[in-house]
Amino acid sequence: MIKNSKAFDPLISIAEQFSHQGNITDIQALGNGNINDTFLVSLDDLEQTRFVLQRINTNVFRHPQRVMKNMYILTEHVHKKLQNTPQTRPWEIPRVILTKTGQDHWNTVEGDYWRAISFIEGSESFDLIADVSHAQEVGYALGMFHNLISDLPSERLTDTLEGFHITPLYLEQYEKILAQNTVKSSPEVEYGLNFVRDRAEWCFVLENAKQENKLPLRLMHGDPKVNNVMFDSKTGKAISVIDLDTVKPGLVHYDIGDCLRSGCNPMGEETQDWQNIYFDLELCRGILTGYLEVARTFLIDNDYAFLFDAIRLISFELGLRFFTDHLAGNIYFKVKYPDHNLARALVQFKLTESIEKQESQIRQLITDLR
């Protein structure tokens, strides 16, 4: 019998809409994501013991049916490729669990949009990278993901978040919010305003390269931060990349930059000690080493030429998004206190500064690893 059944009655009825083996024995909240509501459903079957149940946040993903279509196409492509290609080490991809009527989602009478996906047993994730070997596994995971989807034509997937990871559009939104709101000044806010102003012209670098056909349009994950990499609990080896809502056509550079941004900040994104934030060059070496171990098979010369710009740009972009949301009154990101988004922005801006100060070392590292 399920624990606390009254509290979970609505979830039980939703979970029962999806095809599964055995009986539901427990439902618990899972993870600490900022967007979707996520639950882990336990079963009494020996083969299928658990699966993930999620309510998609339709305020963020306004076309959830496109999200699910993308996810289904991509995961089935990767699953078949893994089945048909000998692998040197274990790798998995979360799979979409269909409803009992063969649909990839379930809509409640209230209009909520629910989905179920497989749970990767015996795995764990981490918010911070522990050491260089851990960093190398994170890089390998992103490289493996990119490699597995490198032969899936980008036009088969829809752009589920138009404007996502298009830095000039975030700058445009920032300037609009700045013009519409009275800014409450403080030393931290003034720092942020000056920081963005000094880099406004440069933030077009990757989009310009795409428009000039210097960088090819490929499929990207969209959110490859460290805690979206799953590790085998026994071996400590990366085994999967999860959270596939943001998969879309784009530049792999946004993924590489985001992975390094989240992985090479030992103090984490939520620290309030923003003055001491730094970009760890050795962790950067580890991630790039692991990534290029797999990605060399599909990268071109221009990809390497814009790697530093990607590393610098994505930390700036996220800082810009946090700062814009702070100025707008915290309407997008969940916050725990009024200046939470400002604190988050300062962390990313300081990380960008640290990257800029180490430009020559990072560029040399990229050259050495080619």
C-alpha positions as CSV (number, residue, x, y, z in Angstrom):
1,M,0.0,0.0,0.0
2,I,1.3,3.5,-0.8
3,K,2.5,5.6,2.0
4,N,0.6,8.8,2.9
5,S,-2.0,7.7,0.2
6,K,-4.4,10.6,0.9
7,A,-1.7,13.2,0.3
8,F,-0.7,11.5,-2.9
9,D,-4.1,10.5,-4.2
10,P,-4.1,13.0,-7.2
11,L,-0.5,11.9,-8.2
12,I,-1.5,8.2,-8.0
13,S,-4.3,8.7,-10.4
14,I,-2.0,10.6,-12.8
15,A,0.8,8.0,-12.5
16,E,-1.7,5.2,-13.2
17,Q,-2.3,6.7,-16.7
18,F,1.1,5.7,-17.8
19,S,2.1,2.2,-18.9
20,H,4.1,0.5,-16.1
21,Q,4.5,-2.9,-14.5
22,G,3.5,-3.8,-11.0
23,N,1.7,-1.7,-8.4
24,I,2.6,1.8,-7.2
25,T,4.0,1.6,-3.7
26,D,5.3,5.1,-3.1
27,I,5.6,8.6,-4.6
28,Q,8.1,11.1,-3.4
29,A,9.3,14.5,-4.6
30,L,12.5,14.3,-6.6
31,G,15.3,16.8,-7.0
32,N,15.3,20.6,-6.6
33,G,14.7,21.9,-10.1
34,N,13.6,25.5,-10.8
35,I,11.1,24.7,-13.5
36,N,9.1,21.5,-13.5
37,D,7.5,19.6,-10.6
38,T,9.2,16.2,-10.4
39,F,8.3,13.0,-8.5
40,L,9.7,9.5,-8.2
41,V,7.2,6.7,-8.5
42,S,8.1,3.4,-6.9
43,L,6.7,0.1,-8.0
44,D,6.7,-3.4,-6.6
45,D,7.8,-5.0,-9.9
46,L,11.3,-6.5,-10.0
47,E,12.1,-5.4,-13.6
48,Q,10.6,-1.9,-13.6
49,T,11.0,-0.6,-10.0
50,R,10.7,3.2,-10.5
51,F,9.9,5.9,-13.0
52,V,9.9,9.7,-13.0
53,L,6.6,11.6,-13.1
54,Q,6.7,15.3,-14.1
55,R,4.3,18.2,-14.5
56,I,5.7,20.4,-17.2
57,N,5.8,24.1,-16.4
58,T,3.7,25.5,-19.2
59,N,4.5,29.1,-18.2
60,V,8.1,28.3,-19.3
61,F,7.4,25.7,-22.0
62,R,4.4,27.2,-23.7
63,H,4.3,24.4,-26.3
64,P,4.8,21.3,-24.2
65,Q,3.7,19.0,-27.1
66,R,6.7,20.2,-29.0
67,V,9.0,19.5,-26.0
68,M,7.6,15.9,-25.9
69,K,7.9,15.4,-29.7
70,N,11.6,16.5,-29.5
71,M,12.3,14.3,-26.5
72,Y,10.7,11.3,-28.1
73,I,12.5,11.7,-31.4
74,L,15.9,12.2,-29.8
75,T,15.7,9.5,-27.1
76,E,14.5,6.9,-29.6
77,H,17.3,7.9,-32.0
78,V,19.9,7.5,-29.3
79,H,18.4,4.3,-27.9
80,K,18.5,2.6,-31.3
81,K,22.1,3.9,-31.9
82,L,23.2,2.5,-28.6
83,Q,21.6,-0.9,-29.5
84,N,23.2,-1.0,-32.9
85,T,26.7,0.3,-32.1
86,P,29.2,-1.5,-29.8
87,Q,30.0,0.7,-26.8
88,T,33.3,0.8,-24.9
89,R,31.5,1.7,-21.7
90,P,27.9,1.8,-20.4
91,W,25.7,4.6,-21.4
92,E,21.9,5.2,-21.1
93,I,19.3,7.7,-22.2
94,P,16.1,8.5,-20.3
95,R,13.1,7.2,-22.4
96,V,9.6,8.5,-22.7
97,I,7.0,6.2,-21.1
98,L,3.8,6.4,-23.1
99,T,0.3,6.4,-21.5
100,K,-1.9,3.3,-21.7
101,T,-3.5,4.8,-24.8
102,G,-0.1,5.4,-26.5
103,Q,0.3,9.1,-25.9
104,D,3.5,10.8,-24.8
105,H,1.7,12.9,-22.1
106,W,-1.4,13.1,-20.0
107,N,-3.6,16.2,-19.6
108,T,-5.6,16.6,-16.4
109,V,-9.1,18.3,-16.4
110,E,-7.3,21.3,-14.8
111,G,-5.2,21.6,-17.9
112,D,-1.9,20.4,-16.3
113,Y,0.5,18.6,-18.6
114,W,2.1,15.5,-17.2
115,R,4.7,13.1,-18.6
116,A,6.6,10.0,-17.4
117,I,10.2,9.0,-18.2
118,S,12.4,6.2,-17.2
119,F,14.6,6.4,-14.1
120,I,18.2,5.6,-14.4
121,E,18.8,3.1,-11.5
122,G,22.0,3.0,-9.6
123,S,22.9,6.6,-10.6
124,E,23.5,9.9,-8.8
125,S,24.3,13.5,-9.7
126,F,26.3,16.3,-8.1
127,D,26.0,20.0,-7.9
128,L,29.7,20.6,-7.8
129,I,32.7,18.9,-9.4
130,A,34.9,17.2,-6.9
131,D,38.2,17.0,-8.7
132,V,39.8,16.9,-12.2
133,S,38.9,13.3,-12.8
134,H,35.3,14.1,-12.0
135,A,35.5,17.1,-14.4
136,Q,36.8,14.8,-17.1
137,E,33.8,12.6,-16.7
138,V,31.5,15.6,-17.0
139,G,33.2,16.6,-20.2
140,Y,33.0,13.1,-21.5
141,A,29.3,13.0,-20.8
142,L,28.6,16.1,-22.9
143,G,30.9,14.9,-25.7
144,M,29.1,11.5,-25.7
145,F,25.7,13.2,-25.8
146,H,26.7,15.5,-28.7
147,N,28.3,12.6,-30.5
148,L,25.2,10.4,-30.3
149,I,23.0,13.1,-31.8
150,S,25.5,14.5,-34.3
151,D,23.9,12.4,-37.1
152,L,20.3,13.4,-36.2
153,P,19.3,16.2,-38.6
154,S,18.6,19.5,-36.7
155,E,15.5,20.1,-38.8
156,R,13.8,17.1,-37.3
157,L,13.5,18.9,-34.0
158,T,11.5,22.0,-33.2
159,D,12.8,25.1,-31.4
160,T,10.8,24.7,-28.2
161,L,12.2,27.9,-26.5
162,E,12.6,30.5,-29.2
163,G,15.2,33.0,-28.2
164,F,16.8,30.6,-25.6
165,H,20.6,30.9,-25.6
166,I,20.4,33.8,-28.1
167,T,22.5,36.3,-26.1
168,P,21.6,39.5,-28.2
169,L,17.9,38.8,-27.5
170,Y,18.6,38.7,-23.7
171,L,20.4,42.0,-24.1
172,E,17.4,43.5,-25.9
173,Q,15.1,42.3,-23.1
174,Y,17.4,43.8,-20.5
175,E,17.4,47.2,-22.2
176,K,13.7,47.1,-22.4
177,I,13.3,46.3,-18.7
178,L,15.9,48.9,-17.9
179,A,13.9,51.5,-19.8
180,Q,10.6,50.5,-18.2
181,N,11.7,50.3,-14.5
182,T,13.1,52.7,-12.0
183,V,16.4,51.2,-10.8
184,K,16.9,51.1,-7.1
185,S,20.6,51.9,-6.9
186,S,23.2,50.2,-4.8
187,P,26.9,49.5,-5.3
188,E,26.0,46.0,-6.5
189,V,23.4,47.2,-9.0
190,E,25.9,49.9,-10.3
191,Y,28.5,47.2,-10.7
192,G,26.0,45.1,-12.7
193,L,24.9,48.1,-14.9
194,N,28.5,48.9,-15.8
195,F,29.4,45.3,-16.4
196,V,26.7,44.8,-18.9
197,R,27.3,48.2,-20.6
198,D,31.0,47.4,-21.1
199,R,30.2,44.1,-22.9
200,A,27.1,44.9,-24.8
201,E,28.7,45.0,-28.3
202,W,30.7,41.9,-27.8
203,C,27.7,39.6,-26.8
204,F,26.8,39.2,-30.5
205,V,30.0,37.1,-31.2
206,L,28.4,33.6,-31.5
207,E,25.3,34.7,-33.3
208,N,27.3,36.6,-35.8
209,A,29.4,33.6,-36.4
210,K,26.3,31.5,-37.0
211,Q,24.9,34.1,-39.4
212,E,28.1,34.2,-41.3
213,N,28.1,30.3,-41.6
214,K,31.3,30.1,-39.6
215,L,29.5,27.8,-37.0
216,P,27.1,25.1,-38.2
217,L,23.6,24.7,-36.7
218,R,23.5,21.4,-34.8
219,L,21.3,19.9,-32.0
220,M,22.2,21.0,-28.5
221,H,21.1,20.0,-25.0
222,G,20.4,23.6,-23.9
223,D,21.1,23.1,-20.1
224,P,24.1,20.8,-19.6
225,K,25.0,22.0,-16.2
226,V,26.9,19.6,-13.9
227,N,23.9,18.2,-12.0
228,N,22.3,17.1,-15.3
229,V,25.1,14.5,-15.7
230,M,24.3,11.2,-14.0
231,F,27.1,9.0,-12.6
232,D,27.1,5.3,-11.9
233,S,27.0,5.0,-8.1
234,K,29.4,2.1,-8.1
235,T,32.0,3.0,-10.7
236,G,31.9,6.8,-10.5
237,K,31.7,7.0,-14.3
238,A,29.3,9.2,-16.2
239,I,26.4,7.2,-17.5
240,S,23.9,9.7,-18.9
241,V,22.8,13.3,-19.5
242,I,19.3,14.1,-18.4
243,D,16.8,17.0,-18.4
244,L,16.1,17.0,-22.1
245,D,13.4,19.7,-22.2
246,T,15.6,22.3,-23.8
247,V,17.0,20.1,-26.6
248,K,16.7,22.1,-29.8
249,P,18.6,23.2,-32.9
250,G,21.4,25.6,-32.0
251,L,25.1,25.9,-31.4
252,V,27.0,23.2,-29.4
253,H,29.1,26.2,-28.2
254,Y,26.3,27.2,-25.9
255,D,26.4,23.7,-24.3
256,I,30.2,23.7,-24.0
257,G,30.1,27.2,-22.4
258,D,27.3,26.3,-20.0
259,C,29.0,23.1,-18.9
260,L,32.3,24.9,-18.2
261,R,30.4,27.8,-16.5
262,S,28.7,25.5,-14.1
263,G,31.6,23.1,-13.7
264,C,34.6,25.4,-13.2
265,N,33.1,27.5,-10.4
266,P,34.1,25.6,-7.2
267,M,32.1,28.0,-5.0
268,G,28.8,27.2,-6.8
269,E,26.1,29.4,-8.3
270,E,24.2,30.1,-5.0
271,T,27.1,31.5,-2.9
272,Q,26.8,35.0,-1.6
273,D,30.6,35.4,-1.4
274,W,30.6,36.7,-5.0
275,Q,33.7,38.8,-4.6
276,N,35.8,35.6,-4.3
277,I,34.4,33.7,-7.3
278,Y,36.9,32.3,-9.7
279,F,37.1,30.1,-12.8
280,D,39.2,27.0,-12.1
281,L,41.6,26.4,-15.0
282,E,42.4,22.8,-14.0
283,L,38.7,21.9,-13.9
284,C,38.4,23.5,-17.3
285,R,41.3,21.3,-18.5
286,G,39.5,18.2,-17.2
287,I,36.2,19.0,-18.8
288,L,37.7,19.9,-22.2
289,T,39.9,16.8,-22.1
290,G,36.9,14.5,-21.5
291,Y,34.8,16.4,-24.0
292,L,37.3,16.3,-26.9
293,E,38.0,12.6,-26.3
294,V,34.6,12.1,-28.0
295,A,33.9,15.3,-29.8
296,R,37.0,15.4,-32.1
297,T,35.1,13.1,-34.5
298,F,32.6,15.9,-35.4
299,L,34.2,19.3,-34.5
300,I,35.5,21.5,-37.3
301,D,38.3,24.1,-37.2
302,N,36.0,27.0,-36.6
303,D,34.5,25.2,-33.6
304,Y,37.8,25.5,-31.8
305,A,38.3,29.1,-32.9
306,F,35.1,30.1,-31.0
307,L,35.5,27.9,-27.9
308,F,36.9,30.7,-25.7
309,D,34.1,33.1,-26.7
310,A,31.6,30.4,-25.7
311,I,33.2,29.9,-22.3
312,R,33.2,33.6,-21.7
313,L,29.8,34.3,-23.2
314,I,27.5,31.9,-21.3
315,S,28.5,33.0,-17.8
316,F,27.8,36.6,-19.0
317,E,24.5,35.5,-20.5
318,L,23.2,33.8,-17.4
319,G,24.3,36.8,-15.3
320,L,22.5,39.1,-17.7
321,R,19.3,37.0,-17.3
322,F,19.5,36.9,-13.5
323,F,20.2,40.7,-13.5
324,T,17.3,41.4,-15.8
325,D,14.9,39.4,-13.7
326,H,16.1,41.2,-10.6
327,L,15.4,44.6,-12.3
328,A,12.0,43.3,-13.5
329,G,10.9,42.2,-10.0
330,N,11.8,38.5,-10.0
331,I,9.2,37.3,-12.5
332,Y,11.0,34.3,-14.1
333,F,13.4,32.6,-11.7
334,K,12.2,31.3,-8.4
335,V,13.8,33.3,-5.5
336,K,14.2,32.8,-1.8
337,Y,14.7,36.4,-0.9
338,P,14.3,39.8,-2.7
339,D,17.9,40.2,-3.9
340,H,18.4,36.5,-4.8
341,N,18.6,37.1,-8.5
342,L,21.0,40.0,-8.0
343,A,23.3,37.8,-5.9
344,R,23.1,35.1,-8.6
345,A,23.9,37.7,-11.3
346,L,27.0,38.9,-9.4
347,V,28.3,35.4,-9.2
348,Q,28.1,35.0,-12.9
349,F,29.6,38.4,-13.7
350,K,32.6,37.7,-11.4
351,L,33.0,34.3,-13.0
352,T,33.1,36.1,-16.4
353,E,35.8,38.5,-15.1
354,S,37.9,35.5,-14.0
355,I,37.5,33.9,-17.4
356,E,38.6,37.2,-19.1
357,K,41.6,37.5,-16.9
358,Q,42.7,34.0,-17.9
359,E,42.0,34.4,-21.6
360,S,45.6,33.6,-22.8
361,Q,45.8,30.5,-20.6
362,I,42.4,29.2,-21.7
363,R,43.2,29.7,-25.4
364,Q,46.5,28.0,-25.0
365,L,44.8,25.1,-23.3
366,I,42.3,24.7,-26.2
367,T,45.3,24.7,-28.6
368,D,47.1,22.1,-26.6
369,L,44.1,19.8,-26.4
370,R,43.4,19.8,-30.1
